[in-house]
Amino acid sequence: MSIIVNGLAWGLRSCQSKLFQSCQDIA
């Protein structure tokens, strides 16, 4: 579970930096 939470946290940072493009790439 911790790995998933860390992944989501990292994804959120990428989202703010790349305007959601990273979000869809992860999802």
PyMOL Python script that loads the backbone (N, CA, C, O; Angstrom):
from pymol import cmd

cmd.read_pdbstr("""\
ATOM      1  N   MET A   1       0.831  -1.213   0.000  1.00  0.00           N
ATOM      2  CA  MET A   1       0.000   0.000   0.000  1.00  0.00           C
ATOM      3  C   MET A   1       0.865   1.264   0.000  1.00  0.00           C
ATOM      4  O   MET A   1       0.554   2.240  -0.683  1.00  0.00           O
ATOM      5  N   SER A   2       1.936   1.232   0.762  1.00  0.00           N
ATOM      6  CA  SER A   2       2.801   2.418   0.849  1.00  0.00           C
ATOM      7  C   SER A   2       3.336   2.801  -0.521  1.00  0.00           C
ATOM      8  O   SER A   2       3.431   3.983  -0.853  1.00  0.00           O
ATOM      9  N   ILE A   3       3.687   1.788  -1.317  1.00  0.00           N
ATOM     10  CA  ILE A   3       4.238   2.071  -2.647  1.00  0.00           C
ATOM     11  C   ILE A   3       3.193   2.787  -3.500  1.00  0.00           C
ATOM     12  O   ILE A   3       3.518   3.717  -4.239  1.00  0.00           O
ATOM     13  N   ILE A   4       1.944   2.354  -3.396  1.00  0.00           N
ATOM     14  CA  ILE A   4       0.878   2.985  -4.191  1.00  0.00           C
ATOM     15  C   ILE A   4       0.681   4.432  -3.749  1.00  0.00           C
ATOM     16  O   ILE A   4       0.548   5.334  -4.577  1.00  0.00           O
ATOM     17  N   VAL A   5       0.662   4.642  -2.437  1.00  0.00           N
ATOM     18  CA  VAL A   5       0.474   6.002  -1.917  1.00  0.00           C
ATOM     19  C   VAL A   5       1.618   6.898  -2.375  1.00  0.00           C
ATOM     20  O   VAL A   5       1.390   8.036  -2.786  1.00  0.00           O
ATOM     21  N   ASN A   6       2.833   6.396  -2.306  1.00  0.00           N
ATOM     22  CA  ASN A   6       3.993   7.185  -2.740  1.00  0.00           C
ATOM     23  C   ASN A   6       3.874   7.494  -4.228  1.00  0.00           C
ATOM     24  O   ASN A   6       4.207   8.598  -4.660  1.00  0.00           O
ATOM     25  N   GLY A   7       3.408   6.540  -5.002  1.00  0.00           N
ATOM     26  CA  GLY A   7       3.245   6.749  -6.440  1.00  0.00           C
ATOM     27  C   GLY A   7       2.224   7.847  -6.709  1.00  0.00           C
ATOM     28  O   GLY A   7       2.425   8.690  -7.583  1.00  0.00           O
ATOM     29  N   LEU A   8       1.134   7.833  -5.956  1.00  0.00           N
ATOM     30  CA  LEU A   8       0.109   8.859  -6.150  1.00  0.00           C
ATOM     31  C   LEU A   8       0.659  10.227  -5.778  1.00  0.00           C
ATOM     32  O   LEU A   8       0.416  11.207  -6.482  1.00  0.00           O
ATOM     33  N   ALA A   9       1.397  10.299  -4.682  1.00  0.00           N
ATOM     34  CA  ALA A   9       1.972  11.572  -4.244  1.00  0.00           C
ATOM     35  C   ALA A   9       2.926  12.098  -5.311  1.00  0.00           C
ATOM     36  O   ALA A   9       2.921  13.290  -5.619  1.00  0.00           O
ATOM     37  N   TRP A  10       3.754  11.200  -5.880  1.00  0.00           N
ATOM     38  CA  TRP A  10       4.699  11.610  -6.920  1.00  0.00           C
ATOM     39  C   TRP A  10       3.940  12.061  -8.160  1.00  0.00           C
ATOM     40  O   TRP A  10       4.323  13.025  -8.822  1.00  0.00           O
ATOM     41  N   GLY A  11       2.852  11.347  -8.466  1.00  0.00           N
ATOM     42  CA  GLY A  11       2.027  11.696  -9.625  1.00  0.00           C
ATOM     43  C   GLY A  11       1.416  13.080  -9.463  1.00  0.00           C
ATOM     44  O   GLY A  11       1.370  13.864 -10.412  1.00  0.00           O
ATOM     45  N   LEU A  12       0.949  13.373  -8.258  1.00  0.00           N
ATOM     46  CA  LEU A  12       0.338  14.680  -8.026  1.00  0.00           C
ATOM     47  C   LEU A  12       1.358  15.784  -8.264  1.00  0.00           C
ATOM     48  O   LEU A  12       1.027  16.821  -8.839  1.00  0.00           O
ATOM     49  N   ARG A  13       2.584  15.571  -7.831  1.00  0.00           N
ATOM     50  CA  ARG A  13       3.628  16.593  -8.047  1.00  0.00           C
ATOM     51  C   ARG A  13       3.884  16.760  -9.538  1.00  0.00           C
ATOM     52  O   ARG A  13       4.065  17.877 -10.022  1.00  0.00           O
ATOM     53  N   SER A  14       3.899  15.652 -10.259  1.00  0.00           N
ATOM     54  CA  SER A  14       4.135  15.719 -11.700  1.00  0.00           C
ATOM     55  C   SER A  14       2.966  16.426 -12.373  1.00  0.00           C
ATOM     56  O   SER A  14       3.155  17.169 -13.337  1.00  0.00           O
ATOM     57  N   CYS A  15       1.752  16.193 -11.862  1.00  0.00           N
ATOM     58  CA  CYS A  15       0.566  16.831 -12.440  1.00  0.00           C
ATOM     59  C   CYS A  15       0.710  18.340 -12.360  1.00  0.00           C
ATOM     60  O   CYS A  15       0.502  19.038 -13.352  1.00  0.00           O
ATOM     61  N   GLN A  16       1.064  18.847 -11.191  1.00  0.00           N
ATOM     62  CA  GLN A  16       1.188  20.288 -11.014  1.00  0.00           C
ATOM     63  C   GLN A  16       2.284  20.841 -11.913  1.00  0.00           C
ATOM     64  O   GLN A  16       2.215  21.987 -12.360  1.00  0.00           O
ATOM     65  N   SER A  17       3.298  20.017 -12.176  1.00  0.00           N
ATOM     66  CA  SER A  17       4.426  20.492 -12.964  1.00  0.00           C
ATOM     67  C   SER A  17       4.155  20.392 -14.459  1.00  0.00           C
ATOM     68  O   SER A  17       4.677  21.182 -15.245  1.00  0.00           O
ATOM     69  N   LYS A  18       3.330  19.408 -14.853  1.00  0.00           N
ATOM     70  CA  LYS A  18       3.104  19.212 -16.293  1.00  0.00           C
ATOM     71  C   LYS A  18       1.632  19.317 -16.661  1.00  0.00           C
ATOM     72  O   LYS A  18       1.216  18.824 -17.710  1.00  0.00           O
ATOM     73  N   LEU A  19       0.840  19.959 -15.803  1.00  0.00           N
ATOM     74  CA  LEU A  19      -0.564  20.210 -16.130  1.00  0.00           C
ATOM     75  C   LEU A  19      -1.311  18.957 -16.548  1.00  0.00           C
ATOM     76  O   LEU A  19      -1.843  18.873 -17.655  1.00  0.00           O
ATOM     77  N   PHE A  20      -1.344  17.971 -15.635  1.00  0.00           N
ATOM     78  CA  PHE A  20      -2.185  16.787 -15.817  1.00  0.00           C
ATOM     79  C   PHE A  20      -1.700  15.823 -16.886  1.00  0.00           C
ATOM     80  O   PHE A  20      -2.225  14.712 -16.961  1.00  0.00           O
ATOM     81  N   GLN A  21      -0.740  16.177 -17.708  1.00  0.00           N
ATOM     82  CA  GLN A  21      -0.271  15.247 -18.739  1.00  0.00           C
ATOM     83  C   GLN A  21       0.329  14.014 -18.080  1.00  0.00           C
ATOM     84  O   GLN A  21       0.127  12.895 -18.551  1.00  0.00           O
ATOM     85  N   SER A  22       1.067  14.215 -16.990  1.00  0.00           N
ATOM     86  CA  SER A  22       1.674  13.085 -16.292  1.00  0.00           C
ATOM     87  C   SER A  22       0.594  12.235 -15.634  1.00  0.00           C
ATOM     88  O   SER A  22       0.734  11.016 -15.538  1.00  0.00           O
ATOM     89  N   CYS A  23      -0.476  12.871 -15.182  1.00  0.00           N
ATOM     90  CA  CYS A  23      -1.560  12.133 -14.520  1.00  0.00           C
ATOM     91  C   CYS A  23      -2.109  11.073 -15.458  1.00  0.00           C
ATOM     92  O   CYS A  23      -2.210   9.909 -15.072  1.00  0.00           O
ATOM     93  N   GLN A  24      -2.461  11.439 -16.665  1.00  0.00           N
ATOM     94  CA  GLN A  24      -3.037  10.476 -17.600  1.00  0.00           C
ATOM     95  C   GLN A  24      -2.006   9.434 -17.995  1.00  0.00           C
ATOM     96  O   GLN A  24      -2.359   8.284 -18.258  1.00  0.00           O
ATOM     97  N   ASP A  25      -0.751   9.812 -18.039  1.00  0.00           N
ATOM     98  CA  ASP A  25       0.299   8.856 -18.409  1.00  0.00           C
ATOM     99  C   ASP A  25       0.406   7.778 -17.335  1.00  0.00           C
ATOM    100  O   ASP A  25       0.602   6.604 -17.652  1.00  0.00           O
ATOM    101  N   ILE A  26       0.279   8.168 -16.067  1.00  0.00           N
ATOM    102  CA  ILE A  26       0.357   7.209 -14.963  1.00  0.00           C
ATOM    103  C   ILE A  26      -0.915   6.363 -14.928  1.00  0.00           C
ATOM    104  O   ILE A  26      -0.853   5.147 -14.741  1.00  0.00           O
ATOM    105  N   ALA A  27      -2.064   7.009 -15.108  1.00  0.00           N
ATOM    106  CA  ALA A  27      -3.340   6.298 -15.058  1.00  0.00           C
ATOM    107  C   ALA A  27      -3.482   5.473 -16.316  1.00  0.00           C
ATOM    108  O   ALA A  27      -4.487   4.785 -16.493  1.00  0.00           O
TER     109      ALA A  27
END
""", "prot")
cmd.dss("prot")
cmd.show_as("cartoon", "prot")
cmd.util.cbc("prot")
cmd.orient("prot")
